[in-house]
């Protein structure tokens, strides 16, 4: 059975401040660096030897990858970047709550309303589906399809991927989201997700 490992980047200052941010290219905070370093020292992460390696190209995923795996060559998949919040980037709920367009966005249960100058939940889901399909196709094309792929990405991205892979789970997107530095290992049988473990 093959494996795809999904690792969420470490904490940033915007995480700590509970801001909406996705496309904003922030570095890890000192706390974020410490969390990843401690987990790496505790051997929490899968080994990179023989695996196909990916980030989304944003600074926080590049830094996290480097802290875990060093200067290894890897692919960048921009389709798997975090949600683009548009005009809501780097703002908190309290800063936005009085805005009509914000209320329209958070109250749209069908996911069709985009953030101003950003994307809708449905747009985001479609983008992640397309990006993850590339990872799956690359994984299947490996000489040893029982090998591993490792993707360092974002909490919202991981939530959507897990929901796509395990649609009959009772978890919602918020429940799927791992803590910074954590994630999931998806087990594949003939290229199809069949089970998972937490990282």
C-alpha positions in Angstrom: 0.0 0.0 0.0 1.2 3.5 -0.8 1.1 6.5 1.5 0.5 10.2 1.1 1.6 12.2 4.1 0.0 15.7 4.6 1.8 18.0 7.0 0.5 21.4 8.1 3.1 24.2 8.3 4.1 25.6 11.7 2.4 28.5 13.5 2.6 32.1 12.1 1.8 35.4 13.9 -1.5 35.5 12.0 -2.5 32.1 13.4 -1.9 33.4 16.9 -3.9 36.5 16.2 -6.7 34.5 14.8 -6.7 36.3 11.5 -8.0 35.2 8.2 -5.1 34.7 5.9 -4.3 32.4 3.1 -2.6 34.1 0.1 -0.6 36.4 2.4 3.0 35.0 2.4 3.9 35.0 6.0 6.9 33.4 7.7 6.7 31.1 10.7 6.7 32.7 14.1 9.4 31.8 16.6 6.8 29.6 18.3 6.1 27.9 14.9 9.8 27.2 14.4 10.1 25.7 17.9 7.0 23.5 17.4 8.4 22.0 14.1 11.9 21.6 15.6 10.6 19.8 18.6 8.4 17.4 16.5 11.3 16.8 14.2 13.6 15.9 17.1 10.9 13.6 18.4 10.9 11.8 15.0 7.2 12.6 14.5 7.5 12.9 10.7 7.8 10.3 7.9 11.2 9.8 6.3 11.9 11.5 3.0 14.1 8.8 1.5 12.5 7.6 -1.8 9.4 9.8 -1.4 8.1 12.3 -3.8 8.3 15.7 -2.0 6.0 18.7 -2.3 5.3 22.1 -0.8 2.9 24.8 -2.0 5.7 27.3 -2.5 4.6 29.8 0.2 7.2 30.8 2.7 5.6 29.1 5.7 5.6 25.7 3.9 9.1 26.2 2.6 10.4 26.9 6.1 8.5 24.0 7.6 9.9 21.7 4.9 13.4 22.9 5.5 13.2 22.4 9.3 12.0 18.8 8.8 13.9 17.7 5.7 16.7 20.2 5.1 17.8 21.2 1.6 16.2 18.4 -0.4 14.8 19.0 -3.9 11.0 19.1 -4.0 8.2 20.1 -6.2 5.9 23.1 -5.6 2.2 22.9 -6.2 0.7 26.4 -6.2 -2.8 24.9 -6.7 -2.6 23.6 -3.2 -2.1 27.0 -1.5 -4.4 28.1 1.3 -7.8 29.8 0.7 -7.6 33.3 -0.9 -9.6 35.5 1.5 -9.2 38.6 -0.8 -10.2 41.8 1.1 -10.6 39.8 4.3 -6.9 38.8 4.4 -5.1 39.7 7.6 -8.3 40.7 9.4 -10.1 39.1 12.3 -13.8 38.2 12.7 -14.3 41.1 15.1 -12.9 43.5 12.5 -15.2 42.2 9.8 -18.4 41.3 11.6 -20.2 44.5 10.8 -19.5 44.3 7.0 -22.4 43.2 4.8 -20.2 41.3 2.4 -18.6 39.4 5.3 -22.0 38.4 6.6 -23.0 37.2 3.1 -19.9 35.1 2.9 -20.1 33.4 6.3 -23.8 32.8 6.1 -23.7 31.1 2.6 -24.2 27.5 3.4 -23.9 26.5 -0.3 -20.3 27.9 -0.6 -21.0 30.0 -3.7 -20.2 33.5 -2.3 -16.6 34.6 -2.8 -14.7 36.9 -0.5 -14.4 40.3 -2.2 -11.3 40.0 -4.5 -11.0 36.4 -3.3 -12.5 33.1 -3.9 -15.6 31.2 -2.8 -15.5 27.9 -0.8 -16.6 26.1 -3.9 -13.8 27.6 -6.0 -11.4 26.7 -3.3 -12.6 23.1 -3.1 -12.4 22.7 -6.9 -8.8 24.1 -6.9 -7.7 21.7 -4.2 -9.3 18.8 -6.0 -7.4 19.6 -9.1 -4.1 20.1 -7.2 -4.4 16.9 -5.2 -5.3 15.0 -8.4 -1.8 15.9 -9.6 -0.3 14.5 -6.5 -2.3 11.2 -6.9 -1.3 10.9 -10.6 2.4 11.5 -9.8 2.1 9.0 -7.0 0.6 6.3 -9.3 3.3 6.9 -11.9 6.1 6.1 -9.4 8.1 3.0 -10.3 7.1 1.7 -6.9 3.5 2.8 -6.4 3.7 1.4 -2.9 6.1 4.3 -2.1 5.3 7.6 -0.3 4.6 11.2 -1.2 5.0 14.0 1.4 3.1 17.3 1.0 3.8 20.2 3.4 0.8 22.5 3.0 -2.0 24.3 4.9 -4.7 23.5 7.4 -7.6 24.4 5.2 -6.1 22.5 2.3 -5.7 19.4 4.4 -9.3 19.6 5.6 -10.6 19.7 2.0 -8.3 16.8 0.9 -9.4 14.6 3.8 -13.0 15.4 3.1 -12.5 14.4 -0.6 -10.7 11.2 0.3 -13.1 10.2 3.0 -16.5 11.6 2.0 -18.5 9.3 4.3 -16.7 10.4 7.4 -18.9 12.3 9.9 -16.1 14.9 10.3 -16.6 18.4 8.8 -13.9 20.6 7.5 -13.2 22.2 10.9 -12.9 18.8 12.6 -10.5 17.6 9.9 -8.1 20.5 10.4 -4.9 19.4 12.2 -2.9 21.5 14.7 0.2 23.3 13.2 2.9 20.9 12.5 0.6 17.9 12.5 -1.4 16.2 9.8 -2.4 12.8 8.4 -1.0 9.8 6.6 -3.4 8.5 3.9 -3.1 4.9 3.0 -3.7 4.0 -0.6 -4.7 0.7 -2.2 -4.4 0.6 -6.0 -4.1 4.4 -5.8 -7.3 4.9 -3.9 -7.5 6.2 -0.3 -8.7 3.5 2.1 -7.7 4.6 5.6 -5.6 7.2 7.4 -3.5 7.8 10.6 -2.8 11.0 12.4 0.7 12.5 12.3 
